[in-house]
Amino acid sequence: MPSGIPFIVGNEAAERFSFYGMRAILAVFMTSYLHMTESTATEWAHTFNSAVYFTPILGAFLADIFIGKYRTILYLSVLYCFGHLVLALNESKDGLFWGLTLISIGAGGIKPCVSAHVGDQFGIKNKHLIERVFSIFYFAVNFGSLFSTLLIPYLLEHYGPAYAFGLPGILMFVATFIFWSGRNKFVHVPPFGKAYFKTVFGKEGLSAIGRLIFIYAFIAIFWALYDQHASTWVYQSKSAFLNKDINLFGLVEFTLLPSQIQAANPVLVLVLIPAFAFFIYPALNKIITLKPLIKILLGMFMCVLAFLVAAYIEKRISSGIETSVWWQFLAYLILTMAEVMVSITALEFSYTQAPNQMKSTVMGIFMFSISLGNILVAVISNYNNLHEEVKTVEIGTKTYISIKDYTPVKGEKIEFEDGTGLFILQQNSKTSLMDTIPLGGTYLVGDVDAVSNRFTLEDNGWHAIQTIKKSELPKGYKVVFHRFKHQSYFYMYALLMFVTAVLFIGVALKYKGKTYIQGEAV
């Protein structure tokens, strides 16, 4: 095993702790602390994710042409640390914007370099270890993610955003130090300078890029679904009708926070990676030849099933039926099986299909597919919004609202942006005192009066919202409803993934590529 691998794996575990810990609380921070609507928070979250996976192509150019992978990772990691610092010190939308901007440049810029740096440690003699080391690498990613996804939501709930965003910053500093410590152990592949352009724009480079981009266009749809486990699945878990109590045979009892349910993903990855490597793949290989693209194809169909389960959960909770969190765990199990088959396979496939002078660049292009998937979610989220003008508002222990040209149905989501002039009286769960907070965010339509067309405003447990007025509602103020309501939203994405998978069948069966390893081209 190359001597630099432990430093890369240690760095990756700490860096992923920092990234996934921060990302785990984004949805709850934006909706519960900044009082964003779920639609707006979804757009922010997926635009950030898109930026994180767009900047890798820039980091790849920097590494492959100018300063090499090692220095690119080291320098951008410092910028990454400053992003966490901004989030910890400035708990506002401005702080969120600048913190996420710095993190997207830092985290995104190092991504293709870290993956390619792993592959660079291997040559002809030990190339047979690449597949196993990429699995260890992915194991480290999820090892760091697991602990942060459990701990950081707890810090947010009990100690506030400063501590919750501060600890990931500390771990990012630790990650940077670990990586710097391995500087004399790494195999350093120098930047290629002008020779890089000859490779990229030569026949071989353009051919490799063309083959891979076609495949990545299909994989982008997978990422559009997968990355919603940190946004729309979290909003689903915030419902009062999703029972988050865990009872393990009477031995252990606890209640999960909505953001902590995401920890199911790294736990399952840690279990499923060896299960697939040693049992599931060998068993499937006895039935069909499991080429990399066949694995990806099967993962796409698994992703469809995951979103069908999410749709079933949404149908129940939107009808006021209490539903066990174990249903969400089932959805996570299926989604994580899809992830193992698509993500790990695509990482290894991308590295081996990239000409030696383009390893970071191809990793960057692969990650751009993740960016496209997330942009698609942000665009659909925006399209999904129906802006309707408020006709009347009656405040009090119950809040009654009527809409000018729209008749909602009970249980439908209604969203308020800032600036309504209305405030909610809400009991603080920690102090038992009544807090006054601006009316903003996502609520539910309560009972609808068919005669007056007015309805009560309720929270996600169908409890009446009590409001007071400090200023008049702005003239022409509009609230947001959704085109795809409740389970139809998840059905829509399941259908999109199914169609994509069916179209990918021909690609998976007919693709013929070329494998490249440092020191060898086959």
N, C-alpha and C positions, 0 to 999 in steps of 0.2 A: 504494500500500500504506500503511495507517495507520502513523504513526510509532511507536506503542507496541508494535506486534507483535514487533519484535526482542527487546525486553525480556521480553515474555511467553514467547517461544520459548526464550530463554536461561535464564530462570528454570525453565522446565519441564524442560529438558535436565538441569540440575544437580539439581533436586528428584527427578527420576525416577532419576538415578544413585544418589542416596541411598536411595530407597525400594526399588528393585529389587535394589541391591547387598545391602542388609540382608535382604530377603526371600529372595534366592538362597541364602543360607547357613542359613536358619532350620531347614530339614529336617535338614541334616547336624549343625548345632549341637545341636539337641534330641536327636537319636538317638545321636550319637557323643561329645558332650561332657557332656550332662546325662543320658545313658543312658535316655532315654524310649523306650517302645515305639513302633513305627511307628503303631499305632492312636491312642495318646495324642498323639503329635506331629501326626498328621493332624487330630485334633480341635482342638488348640491352633492350628495353622496356619490352618485354615479358620474357626475362631471369630474369630481376629484379622482375617482377610480380611473376614469378615462385619461386624465392628465398623468397619473402615476404610470400608466402603461403606454402613453404616447412618448414621454420623455426618454424611455429606453433607447429609441433609435438615435437620439441626440447623444446619449452617453456612449452608445456603440461607435458612432463616428469619432467621438473624442478619443476613445480607447484605441480603436483600430488604426486611426490615421496619425494621431498626434502624441499622446502621452502614455499609451499602454493601459492594460486593464488594472494593474495594481494601483497606480497613482490616481486613475479615475475613481476607483472605489474609495480610496482614502480621502481624497479631496471633497467629493460629493457627500461623504458620510458626515463631514463636519457641518456642511450646510443643512443636512438632515437633522442634526442635533439642535441647530438654531430654530428649526421649524417647531419641534416639540417645545422648546423654551417659550416661543411666542404663544402657543396654545395654553401653556400653563399659567402665563402671566396676564393674558388678556382674554377675559371670558365674554367676548362680544362677537358680533358678526364680522367686524373688521379683523379682530384677532383670529377668528376662525378662517377667514379668507387668506390672510397672509401666512398663517401657520401652515395651512394645507397647501398653499402655493410652494413654500419652501420644502415641505416634505415631498410633494409630488416631484419636484426637480431632483432632490437628493435620493429618495427611495427609487424613483423611476430611473434615474441616470445610472445607478449602480446595478440594476437588475440584470441586464443582459451580460454585464461584465462578470458578475459573480457566477452565473451558470456556466459561461464559457471558460472562466478561470478554473472551475472544477475540471472541465474536460481537458484543459491545457496541461494538467498535471500527469496526463497519461501519454504513452507512446505505443510503439508497436508491441513491445514485450508485455505490457500489462493492460492492453486495450480490452481484454476479456473482463476486466473488473469495472468497466465504465457503467454498465447497467446497474450493478449492485451499489456502486457509490452514488449514482443519481438517486437511487431509492433511499440511501442513508441521508443524502442531502435533503430530500423531501421529508424524511422522517424528522430531521432537525427543524425544518420549517414548522412542522405541526407540533413538535415538542415545545417550542417557544410559544406558539399560538395557544396551545392548551392552557397553560398556566396564566397567561395574560388575559384570556377571555373569561376566566373564572375570577381573577383577582381585580382587574381594572374596573369592571362594573360595580363590584363591592365598594371600591374606593370612591367611585362617583356617588353612589347612593349614601354612603355614611360620612365621607370627608369632603366631597365637593370636587369640582372640575380641576382645581389647581393641583391637587394630589394625584387625581386620576390621569391627567395629562403629563404631570411631572415625572412620575415613575417610568413611563416609556422613554422619556428623554434620557434618564439616567442609564437605562439599559442600552439605548443607542450609543451612548458614550462608551459603555463597556464593550459593545460589539466592535466599535472602531478601534479600541485599544487591543482587543484580541487579534484583530486582523493585522494591525501594525506589528504586533509581536511575532507574527509568522513571516515577516518580510524576507528573512534569510533562509527560509525553508521552501519557499515557492519556486516553481518553474516559471520564470518570467519570459513570456513570449513578447518580443519587442513590437512596437507599432510598425506598421508597414509603409507609412508615408505615401509617396506618389504611387508606389507599386499597388497600393490598395485599389486605386481607381482603375488600373489596368485589369485587376481581377474582377471587380464589380461590373465594369462595363465591357468586359470581354465576353466572348461567346459562352464560356463555361459559367461565369458568374451570373449573367442575365438568365441563362437557362435554369440554373438552380433556384434563383429568386422567383422566376415565373412559375415553376412547378409548385413551390411552397406557398406563394401568395394565393394561388387558386385553392389550395387546401385550407389555408387560414381563413378564407372568406366563409367557409362552412363552420369552422370552429368558433368564429366570432359569435354565432347565434348561441352556442353552448354557454359562452361567458355571459351573454345577456341574461340568461336564466340563472346560472350558478351564482353570480355575485349579488343576486337579490336576497340571498340568505342573510346579508348584513343590512338590508333595508326593509323591503316589504314583508319578509318573514318576521323581522323584529316587530314591526307594527302589528302584525297578526298576534304575536306572542304577548303584546301589551294588553290585549283584550281581557276584560274581567271574566269572560266566559271560557278562557283557556286556563284550566286548573293546573297551576305550576307546582303543586305539592308533590314531593317525591317520598315514597315509602318503600324502602327496600326490605321486604319480608319482615317488617316490624323491628328491624335492627337499627336502621338509620332513617330518620325523618328530617326533611328540610324543604324549604321553598326556594325555587330558583327565581332570580331576577330575569326580566325579559331578555336582557343582553347576554346573560350567561348561558342561555339555551344554545347559543352558537358554539359553545365549547364541545357540543356533541360532534361537530365536524372534525376537529383535530384528534379527539379521542378515537373516533372511528377510523381516521386515516392511519393512526399508529397501529391499530389492529388489522386493518384491511391490507396494508402494504405487504406484510409477510404472508397474509392469507392468500392474496392473489399470486404473489411470487412463487410460493411453495405448494399451493394446493389448487386454486381455481384455474390459473393459467395452464398448469400441466394437464389438468383434467380436460379443459376445453381444447387443448392441443391434440388430444386423442380423437376429437370429433372433427375439428377444422384446423387448418393452418392459421395460427394467430399472428398474422402480420400486423405491424404497428397500426396501420389504418383500419384494420378490422377491429382492433381493440377500441379505437376512437369511435367507430361506428356503433358498436355495442353500447359504449358509454353514452352516446347521444340518445339512444332509445331508453336507457335507464333514467336519463334526465327528464324525459317526458313523463314517466311514471311518478317521479318525485313531485312534479307540479300538479299532477292529478290528485295526489294525496293532499297537497297544499290547498287545492280547490275544495276538496271534501271538508277539510278543517274550516275553511272560510265559510262554507255554506252552513255549517252547524253554528259557529259562533255568531254569525250575522243574523241567525234566527233566534238567538238567545238561549241556545242549547249548550250546557256546560260540556266541555270537551277536554279530555286528558292530554297533558303535554306529551304523553307517550306517542300520540299520533304525530306530533311534530318530530319526535325522535325517529319515527319510521320514515318520515319524509327526508330527514337528514341522513339516515342510513342509505337510502336509495341514491340520494344526491351525491353522497361521498363515494359510493361505489362507482358512480359515473365519473367523479373527479379523478379517482385513481386510474380509471381506464383512459380518460382523455388527457388530463393535465400532465401526469408523469410520462406517459407515452409520448406526448407531443414535445415535451422538453428534450427527451433523449433523441427522438426522431429529428428534431430541428438541428441539434448539434451534429449528429452524424451525417445529415444531408447538406451541411454547409461546407463550402470550400474552406480550406485551412485559414486563408487570410480574411475570411468573412464570418468567423464564428460569432463574434459579438453582434455584428450587423444582422445576421439571420435571427439571433435571439431577440434582438430589438424589433425586427419585423414580426416575429411570432407574438411578442407582447403587444404589438400594435393591434393584433386581432382582439385582444382583451379590451383595449381602448375602444375599438369600434363597437364591441358588444355593449359596453357601458354607455357609450354615447346613444346607442339605439334605445336603451332603457330611459335615458333622460329625455329623449325626443318623444317617445311614446307617452311618458308621464306628462309631458307638457300638452300633447295632443289630447290626452285623456280628460283634461280639465274642461268643464262646462261652466262658464262665468255667467251667473244670473243675478239680476238686480234685486236688492232687498226692497220690499214694499213697506212693511211695518215691523217694528220691534216693540214688544211690551216687556218691561223689566220687572223683577220681583223675585219671590222665592221660586217661581217658575218663569222661564223666559219663553215668550211666544213670538214666533217669527212667521211672516208670510213673504212669499216671493212673487215678483211681478208677473212673470210669464212661465212659471214652472211649478208643477205639482210633484213634490217628492213623495217617497214611500217610507214607512217606518223602518228604521234601522239603517237607512242610507247615510253615507258619510257626507258631512257638510264642513267646509273649511273657511276659516276667517284669516285674512292677512292682518297685519298691524294697522292701527289707526281707526278702530271702530268707535272709540270714545267710550266703550263699555268695559266694565271690569267684573271679574268673577270673585265671589266670596267663597273661599275654599279653606277647609280645615287643614292645618299643617299636621302631618302624621307624627312629627317629632315633638312639637311643642303643644299640640292640641289647641293652639290659638287659630283665629281666623285670619288668613292671608288675603290680601287684595291684589289680584294679578290681572294684567290686561287680557281681554278676550282675544285670543289668537291661537290658531292651531286647528286641529281636526276634532270634530265632535260628531254626534249621531242625531239624526232626525228621530224625534219621539212620536207621540200620538199625533195623528193628522186629523184635523177637523174638516170633513168633506164639504161642509157648507161655507165656512169662512176661508178655507184653504190655508189656515194657519197651523203651525205645529210647535210642539215643545222642543227645546234644545236639551240634549242629554249627553252624559259622558259615556265612556266605553263599557260601563256596567249598567247602562240605561237608568241612571239616576239623574233627576232634574238638575239643571244648571241654574244657580242663583246669581243674578247679576245686579249691578248698580250702574248708573250712568253719570259720567263726569263731563261729558260733552255730547253734542248731537252727532248722530251718525252722518258721515259725509254724504252729500247729495249724490245719488247715483252709485252708492257703494254696492259692490258685487261680491257675492260669496261663490265658492267653487263646489260643484258637484262633479260626478265622474260618469264618463260614457260607459266604461267597462266597470260594472258594479259587482262588488263581492267576488264570488267564485268565478264569474265570467272573465275577470282579469287574469286569473291563473289558467283558465281553460284556453284563453287566447294565446298565451305564451307556450302552453303545452302543444297546441296545434302548430305554432310556428316551428318549434323544435322537431316535431314529428315530420313535417314536410321537408325540413332541412335534412334530416337523417335519411329519409327515403331518397332524396336527390343525391346524397353522398354515397349511396350503395355502389353506383357505377364507378365512382372515383376510387373508392377503397379497393375494389376488385381489379381495376386496370392500371393503377399507378405503378410506374417504374422509375425508380430514382437511382442515385449514385451515392455511395458511402465514402466519407472522407474522415481520416483519423490523422492526428499530428504525426508526421513522419511517413505517412502512407496514403495513397489514393487508390481506391479500387474501382 
